[in-house]
Amino acid sequence: MALAVGLILCLAVAAAVYLGMRGDGDDAASGISTWRPPACDTEGRTVVRPAEPGTVLDTQWEVPAPPDDVTYDLSWIVSTAYPASRSVFAVGVADAALRTCVVGGSIFGTADDHRTWDYYHDEFNAACVKILAREWMQVHDVRCDNVEDGIKPQESDVNANNAEFFVSGTYLSRIRDDCMENDYTVGGVLYDNLWEQCNTGISERPWRDRSWSTPESETLVLDRMLIGLYETPHVEDGKTVMGENAIFKWSDAGNRVVIKCSIFKVNSVSLNGADAMAMPPGTVVDDSECPDNPSTIVWLGPGDYPAWTAGLRVVEDEGVWTDAVRDWKVRHGYAPDEAGGA
């Protein structure tokens, strides 16, 4: 079983890439800012290890009101605390601190493959990592399998526009709902993550009929992302059917999306219809750094991909996906054939 790589890899990745986020240093050509996040162990920060390496937790790990400038290093810590109604790792849920990092940790849930999406959504609607912070938040190198949601960033209040995120090196599989539930529409960057099995890739749909206007300068950047959709049981018209949603679950409050050098796998027409499969309005595809390997939808359903692609290449060769997944796992220290449940 491959566990999280840890703080050193996180810092190396963060230092090596630029972030397309709000802030100083706008790239005039693309309209995307090039602000770089501080590393998670810079001077003035505190690194906290909540438990000894090898610890297995069977209850939630929570820090409701963290101090400012803290990095929580969960490398080589395993949690089996899902199913649960609270997120497995949770930081800042009572009082969001300034500049919080979560690094490492593995969550292996025990959701029943025969239970429906509706059951887990209604009874055990929790994420692997829920993080609230002000100014910025980072999540790196988390392994998460067989839970409701993957990563759930939030600002300190609804539409506060006072934080941004950077997520890298995470490996998510068998996610029953959203690999990222970003329903507070926080801006940020997803860099070099493998989200192998998501019923929905990313959600930016405020709940309870709330809505707001997200600043035009706020972007969601997907850079070298791998997102594969995942069919699970759903109740439709009183019957249980297998199906998936879409790469993006969007709303008028959603961020402007920028896609760079990323690959998506879609197995079938969404249970919510073909219209749900379109890229968010205004999506920009920028493959200037990977002209020979452009951003791609691997479409495994019948006929042509049935929705607007924003110019993404569409192929029907599943090998494009499996080769990219294998390469990611090797680069990040996982067994090439590791899959959900390993």
N, C-alpha and C positions, 0 to 999 in steps of 0.2 A: 504494500500500500504506500503510495507516494504522498508525502505530507507537504505542507507549505515550505517553500524554499527559504523564506526568512528575511530578516531586515537587510542583510547585505545586498541581496539581489534587488530588493525594493529600491534601495538608494542608488544603485548603479543604473537601474532603468530610469529613475526619476531624473538623474543627472544627464542622461544621454538623449532625452527627447524634449521637444518643445510642446507646449500646451496651447491649444487654440481656445482661449477663454477670455472673459472680460478682463479689462485692466490696461496697463500701459503696454506700449510696443506693438501697436496694430500693424498688421501686414496690409499695406495699402492695396496690393493687388487682389487679395482675397477677401478683405474686410474681416479677417479673423485675427484676433490678438495673439501675440506670441509670448505671453507671460509665462515664466518658468516657476514651478512650485519650489519652495525650499525643501531640502532633504529632511527626512523625518528624524534625524539625529544631529541637527545643527546646534551650535552653541546656544545655550539658553533654554533648550528643550529637556524634558525629563523622559527617560525611557523606562517604562514599567513592565515587568513580566508578572502577570497575575498568578501564574502557577508554574510548577517545575515542568521541564520538558518530559513528555510521556504521560502527563496527567490526562485522565479521561473524565470529562464532566458529564453528569446526567441531569443537571439542572441549568437554567439560564445563567449566563455570566453577564452582569449588568453593572455599569457605572453611571447612575442617573445624572450626577452633577460633577463631571470631571473638572480638574483645574485647567487653566489655559496651558497651551504648549506642551501637551503630553502625547507621547507615542506609546500605545499599548502593543507589546510584542507577544503574540499568541503562538509563535512558531512552535511546532511539535506538541501542541495541545489539541486534543480531540474532544468534540462534544457529540453526544448522542441524545440531546435534549429536545428532539422533535419526533413526534407531534407535540405541539404546544401552542398556546394562544398568545405567547409573547415571543418576540424575536430571540434567537439563540444567543447571539452576541449583540449587545445594545449599549450605546454610549451617548450620553448627552440628552436622554429622553426627558429629563426634568428641567435641566438648565444647560443650554448649549454653550460650550466653552469656545474660546478662540483657538483655531489651528490644531485640530485633532487628527491623529493618525491611528489606524488599526492595521497591524501587519501580521500575516500568517494566521494559522489556526485552520482546523479541519472540522467540518460539520457533516455527520453521516446520519441522516434522518431514517426513519423506519415507516414511512408512509406506505400504505397497502396499494399495490398496483391495481387492484380491482375496485377500489373506492373511486368515486367520481370527483371531478374538478369541483362540483358544487359542494360536496361534503367537506373537502379540505378548505375551500374558500369560506364557507360559512362557520365551520367549527374550529379550524386551526390556521387562521389567516396570519401567519408569522413569517418573518424573513430570516435568512442566515445572519445577515449583518444589518442592523439599523443604526444609523449614525446621524447625529445632529451636531452642527458646529456653526460658528460664525467666522467669517473671513474665508477660511478654506478647510476642507476635510480631505483625507486621503485613505484609501483602502487598497492594500497590496497583498497578493500571494495567498488569498484565502481559497481553500478547497471546500466545496459545498455540494452535497448530493441528497436528492430525494426529500425536498421540503416544498413548501408552498411558494414562497418568493425567494429571490436571491439576495440582492443588495438594495437597501432602501435608504437613500439619502434624504435629509430634510433640512430646511432652514429653521431658524428659531421661531418663526411665525409664518402664517400664510402670506405668500408673496412678499416676504421681507426683502428679497433681493440683496441679502447681506452675506452670501456664502457661495462658494463654487467647489467642485469636487474634481479629484483625479483618482481614477481606479485603474490598476494595472496588475497583470500577472495572475488574475483570478481564474479558477477553473470551476465551472458550474455544470452540473448534470442532473437530469430528471427533476427539473423545476416545474412544479405543477401549474404555476401561473406566470408571473413576470420574472424574468432574470434580473431586470432592474425595475423596481416600482419607484418611479421618479414623479409621483403625482403632486409634489410641491414644485415641480418644474425648475429644479435647481440647474443652473448652467454648469458645464464641466466637460471633461475629457475622459473617454474610455480608451485605453491604450493597451494593445497586445494582451487581450483577454480571450480565453476559450470558454464560450458559453455553449456547450455541446448540445444540450437538450433543454429547450425552453418552450413552454406552451405559448407564451408570448415573449418576444424579445425584450422590448422596452416600453413601459407605459408612462405617458405624460397626460393623464386624464384625471383632473381633480375630482375627488369623490364628493358624494352628497350634493350633486348638482351645483357645486361651486364653480366659479369661473373668474378669470382675471386676465389682464393684458401683461404678457411677459415683455420686458424691455427688448427692443430690436437688436441691441448689441449683445444679448445673451445667446450663446450657442451651445449646442450639444455636439461634440466632435467624436466621431467613431474612427479611430486611427488603428489600422492593423487588427481589426476585430474579426473574430470568428463566432457567428451566431447561427446555431442550427435549431430549427423548430422541432417540436416533440408532440406526438399525438397521445392524448390521454382520454379516459372515459368522461363523457359529458352527458347530462340529461337534456335531451332535445325532444319537445312535444311528447313528454311522458316516456320516452324510450332512451336507453343508454346507447350512445354511439361513440366511436373513436374519432378524435379530430384535434386540430390545433387552431390557434388564432392567427397571428401575423407577426411580422418582424417588429412593427411599431403599432401601438395602441394610442391614438393621438386625439388631440382636441385643439380648439382655437387658442388655448393657453399654452400650448407646447412651444418649446424652443425652436430656433432655426437649426436645422440639422446639416452637418457637414460630414461626408463620408470619405475616408481616405484608405485606399489599399486594403479593403476588407472583403470578407466572403460570407455569404449567407446561404443557408440551406432551407428550402421550403418543400415540404412533402406533398401537400395537397391544397385544394381550395379551402380557405378559411371557413370555419363553422359560422362566422359572421358575414360571409359573402365575399365576393371578389373585390368589392370596393374597399374592404378593410385591409387589403393587401398592398395598397398603394403606398409609396414613400410619402412622408409628410410634405405638405405644400411648402414650396420654396427650398427643398433639399438641394444642396450643392454637392457634386461629386468632384473631388480633387485628387487625381491620381498622378500628379506631376512627379512624385517621388517613386512611382512604380509603374512606368509606362508599359513594361512588358508583362506585368501581372495586375491588370486593372481590377477594380472592385467588381464583384461578380455575385449574381444570384444563381445558385444551383437549383434548378427547378425540376422536381421529380413528379409533378402532376401531369395530367393530360393536356395536350395542345400547347398553345403558347401561354406564357405567364400572363395572367388575366388582368393586370392592373398597371398603373403608371410606375415606371422604374427610375425616373429622374436621370436616365442615361446609363444606368448600371448595365454591364454586360450580363446576358442571360445564357447559361449553358445547361445541357441536360446530362452531362457526364458527372456522375456521383464521385468519380475518382478525384475530381478537382477538390471536392470537400474532404474526402478521406485522406488525401495526401497532405493537405494543409493542416488537418487535425493531428496527424501523426508527427509532422514536423514540429508543431507547437509543443506537443507532449515531450518529445525528445529534448528540445531546447530548454524546457522548464523542469526536467528531471523526473518526469513521469514515465512509466512503462508505455511503449508505443501502442500496445493493445489495451491499456487501461480504459475501462468504461464505467458507466454509472453502476454503483454498488460495489466497486472494487475497494 
